[in-house]
Amino acid sequence: MMRIILCLLLLLGVSFQAEAQDQKHIVLEKEAFKDSILAQDVVILDVRRAEEFEAGHLEKALNYNVLDSINFRIQVENLDTSKPVYLYCRSGNRSGKAAVIMQKMGFEKLYDLKGGYLGWVKEDSVTPKNE
């Protein structure tokens, strides 16, 4: 009986820890993402490969390829962990992975673009920016 109680308490603790981590990574719809990056001093981080970035990206975005895990961590270490970071990739998968890595590195405010860059350029209301 004592083992069962201890197991339940352990599971409950892990559950609370996972929930607390999720609160640092918020997935935003396109309009909320757009409003936030226009209204605040934020970091916009495109986590796609360089050739994807060159084909089109959001204005003022930095390009740190999450698939190049060593360089990604090195580049991210130079960012302010307390400043809001707005992440995106092609469709939303890689940016989610990047958010998990960055949470473990101490980032407090991570926002992910729902649907990624494909969702961003899908409608005519927002046009991609190339630099």
Secondary structure, 3 states (H helix, E strand, C coil): CHHHHHHHHHHHHHHHHHHHHHCCEEEECHHHHHHHHHHCCCEEEECCCHHHHHHCECCCCEECCCCCHHHHHHHHCCCCCCCCEEEECCCCHHHHHHHHHHHHCCCCCEEEECCHHHHHHHCCCCCCECC
